[in-house]
């Protein structure tokens, strides 16, 4: 794997990459508003729980896309497994932005372009982790390393959002993220062997809080 391939993965997973991921809390905002998460310890528990199911959701879908699984079937199953409307639509919007950025910058990926065309034709919905998995394959990046970077970006976003919402200090947030590094690595390794039948394994609490977020009166995030 070239250093350029790794840098390209770091670019698309960066919070500054203009795909809109920073506007999504994926139900975390509901946990904070209900006073379920009020301190760094609560955030650590939330992150640990999220990492338990991450291999069967974003990371697992990315891994299957990377390995060449049937795109239309993977897209259909992943879409069906996203029970919350906001989570489902958020993933679709981010993928749409990623398609647009890929068309108009040097972020070129033949497999992502194929997926974009399938989404444009209505044969696929288009989801962020699937698009990211295809991009990882085209960069020639090692799968586990690419998934580790992707997993880190997801967890970093969770911590950043929670630091703003509670609020917590930046130091507390970094301590929580540091404590989760080994689990991020383990989640990436586990995701490599996830099968299509395991995609969508999730905690009911995450889905319920994401659904409740649709009805929050005042909020900072889109999901």
C-alpha positions as CSV (number, residue, x, y, z in Angstrom):
1,X,0.0,0.0,0.0
2,X,1.3,3.4,-0.9
3,X,1.4,6.4,1.5
4,X,-0.9,8.2,-1.0
5,X,-3.6,5.6,-0.6
6,X,-3.5,6.0,3.2
7,X,-3.6,9.8,2.8
8,X,-6.7,9.5,0.6
9,X,-8.5,7.5,3.3
10,X,-7.5,10.0,5.9
11,X,-8.8,12.8,3.7
12,X,-12.3,11.3,3.2
13,X,-12.5,10.4,6.9
14,X,-11.5,13.8,8.1
15,X,-14.2,15.9,9.8
16,X,-13.3,18.8,7.4
17,X,-14.1,16.7,4.3
18,X,-17.3,18.4,2.9
19,X,-19.8,15.6,3.1
20,X,-21.9,16.9,6.0
21,X,-21.1,14.1,8.6
22,X,-20.5,16.7,11.3
23,X,-24.3,17.6,11.3
24,X,-25.3,14.1,12.4
25,X,-25.3,12.8,16.0
26,X,-27.0,9.5,15.2
27,X,-29.2,9.7,18.2
28,X,-26.5,10.8,20.7
29,X,-28.3,14.1,21.1
30,X,-31.3,12.3,22.5
31,X,-29.2,10.6,25.1
32,X,-27.9,13.9,26.3
33,X,-31.3,15.6,26.4
34,X,-32.7,12.8,28.4
35,X,-29.8,13.1,30.9
36,X,-28.6,9.6,30.1
37,X,-25.2,10.9,29.2
38,X,-24.1,13.7,31.5
39,X,-20.4,13.0,32.1
40,X,-17.2,11.5,30.7
41,X,-17.9,8.1,32.3
42,X,-21.3,8.0,30.6
43,X,-19.7,8.9,27.2
44,X,-17.2,6.1,27.7
45,X,-20.0,3.6,28.3
46,X,-21.8,4.8,25.2
47,X,-18.7,4.6,23.0
48,X,-17.9,1.1,24.3
49,X,-21.5,0.0,23.5
50,X,-21.3,1.6,20.1
51,X,-18.1,-0.2,19.3
52,X,-19.7,-3.5,20.1
53,X,-22.1,-3.2,17.2
54,X,-19.9,-1.1,14.8
55,X,-18.4,-4.2,13.1
56,X,-22.0,-5.2,12.0
57,X,-23.0,-1.8,10.8
58,X,-20.8,0.8,9.2
59,X,-17.5,-1.2,9.3
60,X,-19.1,-4.4,8.2
61,X,-20.9,-2.8,5.2
62,X,-17.6,-1.1,4.2
63,X,-15.7,-4.4,4.4
64,X,-18.2,-6.3,2.3
65,X,-18.2,-3.5,-0.3
66,X,-14.4,-3.6,-0.3
67,X,-14.4,-7.4,-0.9
68,X,-16.7,-7.1,-3.9
69,X,-20.0,-8.2,-2.5
70,X,-23.0,-7.6,-4.8
71,X,-23.6,-3.9,-4.5
72,X,-27.4,-3.8,-5.1
73,X,-28.0,-6.6,-2.5
74,X,-25.7,-5.0,0.0
75,X,-27.3,-1.6,-0.5
76,X,-30.8,-3.1,-0.1
77,X,-30.0,-5.0,3.1
78,X,-28.1,-2.1,4.7
79,X,-30.9,0.3,3.9
80,X,-33.5,-2.1,5.4
81,X,-31.5,-2.5,8.6
82,X,-31.4,1.2,9.3
83,X,-34.7,1.4,11.3
84,X,-34.5,5.1,12.1
85,X,-35.5,7.4,9.3
86,X,-33.0,10.0,10.3
87,X,-30.1,7.5,10.4
88,X,-31.1,6.0,7.0
89,X,-31.5,9.4,5.4
90,X,-28.3,10.8,7.0
91,X,-26.2,8.0,5.5
92,X,-27.9,8.5,2.1
93,X,-27.2,12.3,2.2
94,X,-23.6,11.8,3.1
95,X,-23.1,9.3,0.3
96,X,-24.8,11.8,-2.1
97,X,-22.3,14.5,-1.1
98,X,-19.4,12.0,-1.4
99,X,-20.6,11.2,-4.9
100,X,-20.6,14.9,-5.8
101,X,-17.2,15.6,-4.3
102,X,-15.8,12.6,-6.1
103,X,-17.1,13.9,-9.4
104,X,-15.6,17.4,-8.9
105,X,-12.3,16.8,-7.3
106,X,-9.2,14.6,-7.5
107,X,-11.0,12.0,-5.3
108,X,-11.4,9.6,-8.2
109,X,-12.7,6.1,-7.7
110,X,-14.1,3.9,-10.5
111,X,-16.0,1.7,-8.0
112,X,-17.6,4.7,-6.3
113,X,-18.6,6.1,-9.7
114,X,-20.2,2.7,-10.5
115,X,-22.2,2.9,-7.2
116,X,-23.1,6.5,-8.0
117,X,-24.6,5.5,-11.3
118,X,-26.6,2.7,-9.6
119,X,-28.0,5.2,-7.1
120,X,-28.8,7.7,-9.9
121,X,-30.7,5.0,-11.8
122,X,-32.7,4.0,-8.7
123,X,-31.2,0.5,-8.5
124,X,-29.5,1.5,-5.3
125,X,-30.2,4.0,-2.5
126,X,-26.6,4.9,-1.9
127,X,-25.1,4.7,1.6
128,X,-21.9,6.2,3.1
129,X,-20.1,3.1,4.4
130,X,-20.6,1.2,1.2
131,X,-19.2,4.1,-0.8
132,X,-16.3,4.4,1.6
133,X,-15.6,0.7,1.3
134,X,-15.5,0.9,-2.5
135,X,-13.2,3.9,-2.3
136,X,-10.9,2.1,0.1
137,X,-10.6,-0.8,-2.4
138,X,-9.7,1.6,-5.2
139,X,-6.9,3.3,-3.2
140,X,-5.3,-0.1,-2.7
141,X,-5.3,0.5,1.1
142,X,-5.1,-2.5,3.4
143,X,-8.6,-3.4,4.5
144,X,-7.9,-3.6,8.2
145,X,-6.0,-0.4,8.2
146,X,-8.7,1.4,6.2
147,X,-11.4,0.2,8.5
148,X,-9.4,1.3,11.5
149,X,-9.1,4.8,10.2
150,X,-12.9,4.8,9.3
151,X,-13.7,3.5,12.8
152,X,-11.5,6.1,14.4
153,X,-13.3,8.9,12.5
154,X,-16.7,7.6,13.6
155,X,-15.6,7.5,17.2
156,X,-13.9,10.8,17.0
157,X,-17.1,12.4,15.7
158,X,-19.1,10.8,18.6
159,X,-16.7,12.3,21.2
160,X,-16.6,15.7,19.5
161,X,-20.4,15.9,19.3
162,X,-20.8,14.8,23.0
163,X,-18.2,17.3,24.2
164,X,-20.3,20.1,22.6
165,X,-23.7,18.7,23.8
166,X,-23.1,17.9,27.5
167,X,-20.8,19.9,27.5
168,X,-17.5,18.3,28.5
169,X,-13.9,19.6,28.4
170,X,-11.8,18.8,25.4
171,X,-9.4,17.0,27.7
172,X,-12.1,14.7,29.0
173,X,-13.1,13.9,25.4
174,X,-9.6,13.0,24.4
175,X,-9.3,10.7,27.5
176,X,-12.4,8.9,26.4
177,X,-11.2,8.5,22.8
178,X,-7.8,7.3,24.0
179,X,-9.4,4.7,26.1
180,X,-11.3,3.4,23.1
181,X,-8.3,3.0,20.7
182,X,-7.8,-0.7,21.3
183,X,-11.5,-1.4,20.9
184,X,-11.5,0.5,17.6
185,X,-8.7,-1.7,16.3
186,X,-10.5,-4.8,17.5
187,X,-13.8,-3.7,15.9
188,X,-12.0,-3.2,12.5
189,X,-10.4,-6.7,12.7
190,X,-13.8,-8.2,13.6
191,X,-15.5,-6.4,10.7
192,X,-13.3,-8.1,8.1
193,X,-15.0,-11.4,8.8
194,X,-18.6,-10.2,9.1
195,X,-21.1,-11.8,6.7
196,X,-24.1,-10.3,5.0
197,X,-26.4,-12.2,7.4
198,X,-24.8,-10.3,10.3
199,X,-25.2,-6.8,8.9
200,X,-27.7,-4.8,11.0
201,X,-27.0,-6.4,14.4
202,X,-27.5,-3.4,16.7
203,X,-28.5,-2.3,20.1
204,X,-32.2,-1.4,20.3
205,X,-31.4,1.6,22.5
206,X,-29.5,3.2,19.7
207,X,-32.4,2.8,17.3
208,X,-35.0,4.0,19.8
209,X,-33.0,7.2,20.7
210,X,-32.5,7.9,17.0
211,X,-36.2,7.6,16.4
212,X,-37.0,9.8,19.4
213,X,-34.7,12.4,18.0
214,X,-37.1,13.1,15.1
215,X,-39.5,14.7,17.7
216,X,-37.1,16.7,19.8
217,X,-38.3,20.3,20.0
218,X,-34.9,22.0,19.9
219,X,-31.8,20.3,18.5
220,X,-28.3,21.0,17.2
221,X,-28.0,18.0,14.9
222,X,-29.9,16.6,12.0
223,X,-30.0,13.1,13.4
